[in-house]
Amino acid sequence: MEFYTYTLPNGIRGIHRQVKGSVAHCALVIDAGSRDEHPDEYGLAHFTEHAFFKGTRRRRAWQVNCRLENLGGELNAFTTKEDTTIHATKLRGDFAKAAELIADIAFRSTFPERELEREKEVIADEINTYKDSPADMIYDTFEDLLFAGSELGHNILGRKAALARYDGDAIRAFTARTHTTDRMVFSSIGNIAPRTAEAVARRYFAAEEASQRGFRRAAPAYTAPFAKEVARHTHQTHCIIGNRACAIGDEDRLPLALVTNILGGPSANSLLNTVIREKHGLSYNIEASYTPYTDTGIVAIYFSSDHDNAGRCIALIEEQLYRLRTEPLTARRLSMAKKQFIAQLAISSESNESYMLGAGKSLLLHDDVDTMEQVYAKIREISAEQLTEVAGKVFTNMSRLVYK
């Protein structure tokens, strides 16, 4: 059995995979992100993630940060639009120490005001760095337009003016509402017996009082396609062409992921890289990505180029999109694309940490996890007609944002 799953009395679910090796990984995946902020809380989910490291009832900030690092391990966290994850990497023998530390900061953080004020300066610097990167900022601006009126739209970091207002009480109110035990998964991977992994989780997580989510996320309302230019006075033109796409549970998710990979995935032989970079030399950086959310998703094609080349790039992109919508792949081309995609997934799964995080998120959202072989089998079953059909749904009436 590839995965071992369990549920604690308070509703926290667990998933473990035993593999050979001296290194182990574990994470607490919480189904709460920037999407769950109220309009007067923008940036609070990300601030909360930082605040977890500022001290607990039993540890000061420096003790939190040194607990695993002194043992050669790592402790970190990240926030997305739909989840917050606290994760650790350590030697197998320190697995229990890592689980205890994650539980301590997730449930017993004190959010001392002096530490929070200092951390606000760190996040303000992070916001400034983000503003200096148009290649990053354009994605958030595009999503804000694509999901206008939805909590999916605003960026994760928030604004410095709002950040200045937040305190420990704001964090406690936010976590009480969103960090509920029924929406948490403790995920782990390493050379640890499944029953041992469960016993460690029970020791450190089961004592937390059970809590349940008291709200439901609202699906984003329809927004009309748009084409917008924003004057940023950058050295290059930055552009995103994109659209709403399949949700994470949609049956078209894998076909869309495959056709997006064919269009502009990480390989040098993607259609966009071959045509725009290699054949015409118009852009150094061009890519296509697909990000699924629980009830929607986004496909985005990004490129940067000299100002004079931007129009030509857009025209060439539109040509490739038209071909994918109207011309089914040959059997040989489809077979090659599937093999490439499966190999990319297999190589990615060699990272135990990435595999552990993906399994935790899958259990959180679906209460189930496909093995890699099951995923590969589904990819092998995809037909050329399915790819043309999903391209026709998603790669039509696309929106465009340009920074100049």
C-alpha positions in Angstrom: 0.0 0.0 0.0 1.5 3.3 -1.1 -0.3 5.5 1.4 -1.4 5.0 5.0 -4.2 7.3 6.1 -5.8 7.9 9.5 -8.1 10.4 11.3 -7.5 11.8 14.7 -10.5 12.2 17.2 -10.5 16.0 16.5 -10.9 15.6 12.8 -7.3 16.2 11.7 -6.5 13.7 9.0 -3.1 12.1 8.4 -1.3 10.5 5.5 2.0 8.8 5.5 4.2 7.0 3.0 7.2 4.9 4.1 10.2 5.1 1.9 13.9 4.2 2.3 16.4 6.9 3.4 17.7 8.8 6.3 15.7 12.0 5.7 12.1 12.5 6.6 9.6 15.3 5.7 6.3 16.3 7.3 3.8 19.1 7.0 0.6 20.5 8.4 -1.6 21.5 5.5 -4.3 23.9 6.5 -7.2 24.7 4.1 -7.0 28.4 4.7 -5.4 31.0 2.5 -5.8 34.6 1.1 -9.1 33.6 -0.5 -10.6 33.2 3.0 -9.8 36.8 4.1 -12.5 39.3 4.5 -12.0 42.6 2.6 -10.6 44.3 5.7 -8.1 41.3 6.2 -6.2 41.3 2.9 -2.7 40.0 3.6 -3.6 38.6 7.0 -3.3 34.9 6.0 0.3 35.6 4.9 1.0 37.7 8.0 -0.3 34.8 10.1 2.1 32.4 8.4 5.0 34.7 9.4 3.6 35.2 12.9 3.7 31.5 13.6 7.5 31.7 14.0 7.5 34.6 16.6 7.0 32.5 19.7 4.7 30.0 21.5 3.7 29.4 25.1 6.8 27.3 25.6 9.3 28.8 23.1 10.6 32.3 22.2 11.1 33.2 18.6 14.8 32.2 18.5 14.0 28.8 20.1 11.4 28.1 17.4 13.8 29.0 14.6 16.7 27.0 16.1 14.9 23.9 17.3 15.4 21.9 14.0 18.2 24.0 12.5 20.5 23.1 15.4 19.9 19.5 14.4 20.7 20.2 10.7 17.0 20.3 9.7 14.7 23.0 8.3 11.4 24.5 9.3 9.5 26.7 6.9 6.0 27.7 5.7 4.2 29.2 2.8 0.8 30.7 2.0 -1.3 30.3 -1.2 -4.7 31.6 -2.2 -6.3 28.5 -0.7 -4.0 27.0 1.9 -1.3 27.5 4.5 1.4 24.9 5.0 4.0 24.5 7.8 6.6 22.0 6.8 9.8 20.5 8.1 12.8 18.5 6.8 15.0 16.5 9.2 16.8 13.3 9.8 14.5 10.3 10.4 15.4 10.1 14.1 14.1 13.7 14.6 10.7 13.1 13.2 8.9 13.4 16.5 10.7 16.6 17.3 9.5 18.1 14.0 5.9 17.0 14.6 5.9 18.5 18.1 7.4 21.8 16.8 4.8 22.1 14.1 2.0 21.4 16.5 3.4 24.0 18.9 3.5 26.8 16.5 0.2 25.9 14.8 -1.8 25.7 18.0 0.1 27.5 20.8 1.6 30.6 19.1 1.3 33.7 21.3 1.9 36.4 18.6 3.8 38.8 20.8 3.2 42.4 19.7 6.9 43.4 19.7 7.8 40.5 17.5 4.9 41.2 15.2 5.9 44.9 14.7 9.4 43.8 13.7 8.0 41.2 11.3 5.8 43.9 9.6 9.0 45.5 8.4 10.2 42.3 6.9 6.9 41.8 5.0 7.0 45.4 3.9 10.4 44.8 2.4 8.9 41.6 0.7 6.1 43.8 -0.8 8.7 46.3 -2.1 10.7 43.5 -3.7 7.5 42.2 -5.3 6.7 45.6 -6.7 10.1 45.8 -8.3 9.4 42.6 -10.3 6.9 43.2 -13.1 7.2 39.5 -14.1 5.7 38.6 -10.7 3.3 41.5 -10.3 1.6 41.1 -13.6 0.2 37.7 -12.6 -1.5 39.2 -9.5 -2.9 42.1 -11.6 -4.2 39.6 -14.2 -5.9 37.4 -11.6 -7.4 40.5 -9.9 -9.0 41.4 -13.3 -10.0 37.8 -14.2 -11.6 37.1 -10.8 -12.9 40.7 -10.2 -15.2 40.8 -7.2 -14.0 37.5 -5.8 -11.7 36.9 -2.9 -9.5 34.9 -5.4 -8.5 38.2 -7.0 -6.4 40.1 -4.5 -2.7 39.3 -4.1 -1.4 37.2 -1.2 1.0 39.8 0.3 -1.6 42.5 0.9 -0.8 46.2 1.2 1.5 47.9 3.7 -1.2 50.3 5.0 -3.4 47.3 5.9 -0.5 45.4 7.3 0.2 48.2 9.8 -3.3 47.7 11.4 -3.0 44.0 12.1 -2.2 42.7 15.6 -2.3 39.5 17.6 -6.1 39.8 18.1 -6.7 40.0 14.4 -4.6 36.9 13.8 -6.4 35.0 16.6 -9.8 35.9 15.1 -8.7 34.9 11.7 -7.2 31.5 12.8 -10.2 30.7 14.9 -12.5 31.2 11.9 -10.3 29.5 9.2 -7.8 27.1 10.9 -10.3 24.5 11.9 -9.3 20.9 12.6 -11.7 19.5 10.1 -9.8 21.3 7.4 -6.2 20.1 8.3 -4.0 17.3 7.2 -0.7 16.1 8.7 1.3 14.7 5.8 4.6 12.8 6.2 7.1 10.7 4.3 10.2 8.9 5.4 11.6 5.5 6.6 9.2 5.4 9.5 6.6 2.7 10.1 3.1 3.9 9.4 1.8 3.0 12.8 4.7 5.0 14.3 3.9 8.0 12.2 0.3 7.9 13.3 1.3 7.5 17.0 3.5 10.6 16.8 0.7 12.6 15.2 -1.7 11.4 17.9 0.8 12.4 20.6 1.1 16.0 19.4 -2.0 16.8 17.4 -4.9 14.9 19.0 -5.1 17.0 22.1 -6.2 20.1 20.1 -9.9 20.8 20.6 -12.1 19.8 17.6 -13.4 22.7 15.5 -15.4 22.9 12.2 -15.5 25.3 9.3 -18.4 27.6 9.7 -18.5 29.1 6.2 -18.3 28.1 2.5 -16.3 29.8 -0.2 -18.3 31.7 -2.8 -17.6 30.7 -6.4 -16.3 33.7 -8.4 -18.9 35.4 -10.6 -18.5 35.7 -14.3 -16.3 38.4 -15.8 -16.2 39.3 -19.4 -13.0 38.8 -21.4 -10.7 41.9 -21.4 -7.7 43.4 -23.2 -5.9 46.0 -21.1 -2.6 47.8 -21.3 -0.9 49.4 -18.2 1.9 51.9 -18.4 4.7 50.6 -16.2 7.6 52.2 -18.1 9.5 48.9 -17.9 12.5 48.1 -20.2 10.5 45.3 -21.7 6.9 44.6 -22.5 5.4 42.0 -20.1 2.2 40.2 -21.2 -0.2 37.6 -19.9 -2.8 36.0 -22.1 -5.2 33.7 -20.1 -8.6 32.5 -19.1 -10.5 30.8 -16.3 -10.0 27.0 -16.4 -11.0 23.7 -14.9 -11.3 23.3 -11.1 -9.1 20.8 -9.3 -11.9 18.1 -9.3 -12.9 18.6 -12.9 -12.6 15.6 -15.2 -10.9 17.8 -17.8 -8.1 18.7 -15.4 -5.5 16.2 -16.7 -6.3 16.8 -20.4 -5.9 20.6 -19.7 -2.7 20.0 -17.8 -1.3 18.0 -20.7 -2.3 20.4 -23.5 -0.9 23.3 -21.5 2.4 21.4 -21.1 2.4 20.9 -24.9 1.8 24.6 -25.4 4.3 26.1 -23.0 5.6 23.7 -20.5 9.2 23.7 -19.1 10.7 21.6 -21.9 12.6 23.4 -24.7 10.4 21.6 -27.3 7.1 23.2 -26.1 5.2 24.9 -29.0 5.7 28.4 -27.7 9.4 28.0 -26.9 10.0 26.4 -30.3 8.2 29.0 -32.4 8.8 32.3 -30.5 12.2 31.8 -28.9 14.0 29.2 -31.1 12.6 30.0 -34.5 12.0 33.7 -34.4 14.2 34.8 -31.4 11.6 37.2 -30.1 11.5 36.3 -26.4 13.9 34.9 -23.8 11.2 34.0 -21.4 7.9 32.5 -22.5 5.8 29.9 -20.7 2.3 28.5 -20.1 0.9 27.4 -16.8 -2.3 25.9 -15.4 -3.3 26.5 -11.7 -6.5 24.7 -10.5 -8.5 25.9 -7.5 -11.3 24.2 -5.7 -14.1 25.6 -7.9 -12.2 27.2 -10.8 -8.8 27.6 -12.3 -6.5 29.7 -14.4 -4.5 29.1 -17.5 -1.9 31.8 -18.2 0.6 32.4 -21.0 3.4 34.8 -20.0 6.1 36.3 -22.1 8.5 39.3 -22.0 10.0 40.9 -25.0 11.3 44.1 -26.5 8.5 46.6 -27.0 8.7 46.3 -30.8 8.3 42.5 -30.7 5.3 42.2 -28.4 2.7 42.4 -31.2 4.4 39.7 -33.2 4.6 37.5 -30.1 0.9 37.8 -29.4 0.1 37.0 -33.1 2.3 33.8 -33.0 0.7 32.8 -29.7 -2.8 33.2 -31.1 -1.7 31.0 -34.1 -0.7 28.2 -31.7 -3.9 28.4 -29.7 -5.9 28.2 -32.9 -4.1 25.1 -34.0 -4.6 23.4 -30.7 -8.4 24.2 -30.9 -8.8 23.0 -34.4 -6.2 20.4 -35.3 -6.0 17.2 -33.3 -2.5 15.9 -32.6 -1.3 13.0 -34.7 -1.0 9.7 -32.9 2.8 10.0 -32.9 2.8 13.5 -31.5 0.3 12.6 -28.8 2.3 9.6 -27.8 5.4 11.7 -27.4 3.6 14.4 -25.5 2.2 11.8 -23.0 5.6 10.2 -22.5 7.1 13.6 -21.9 4.4 14.6 -19.4 4.6 11.3 -17.5 8.4 11.5 -17.3 8.2 15.1 -15.9 5.8 13.9 -13.2 7.9 10.9 -12.4 11.0 13.1 -12.0 9.1 15.6 -9.9 7.9 12.8 -7.6 11.5 11.8 -6.9 11.5 14.8 -4.6 10.0 13.3 -1.4 9.2 16.7 0.0 7.1 17.7 -3.1 5.4 14.3 -3.1 4.6 14.6 0.6 3.1 18.1 0.1 1.1 17.0 -2.9 -0.3 14.0 -1.1 -1.4 16.2 1.8 -3.2 18.6 -0.4 -4.9 15.8 -2.3 -6.2 14.2 0.9 -7.3 17.6 2.2 -9.4 18.4 -0.9 -10.5 14.9 -2.1 -10.2 12.7 1.0 -8.3 10.4 -1.3 -4.9 10.2 -3.1 -4.2 8.6 -6.5 -0.9 6.7 -6.8 1.5 7.9 -9.4 0.7 4.8 -11.5 -3.0 5.7 -11.4 -2.2 9.2 -12.6 0.0 7.8 -15.4 -2.8 5.4 -16.5 -5.2 8.3 -16.7 -2.8 10.3 -18.9 -2.3 7.3 -21.2 -6.0 7.2 -21.8 -6.3 10.8 -23.0 -7.3 11.1 -26.6 -6.3 13.7 -29.2 -10.0 14.6 -29.4 -10.1 15.3 -25.7 -7.2 17.7 -26.0 -8.8 19.6 -28.9 -12.1 19.7 -27.0 -10.6 21.1 -23.8 -8.5 23.6 -25.8 -11.7 24.7 -27.5 -13.2 25.4 -24.1 -10.3 27.2 -22.5 -8.2 28.7 -25.2 -11.1 30.7 -26.6 -12.1 34.3 -25.8 -9.0 34.7 -23.7 -8.1 37.9 -21.8 -4.9 39.9 -22.2 -2.9 42.2 -19.9 0.1 44.1 -21.1 2.7 46.0 -19.0 4.6 48.6 -21.1 
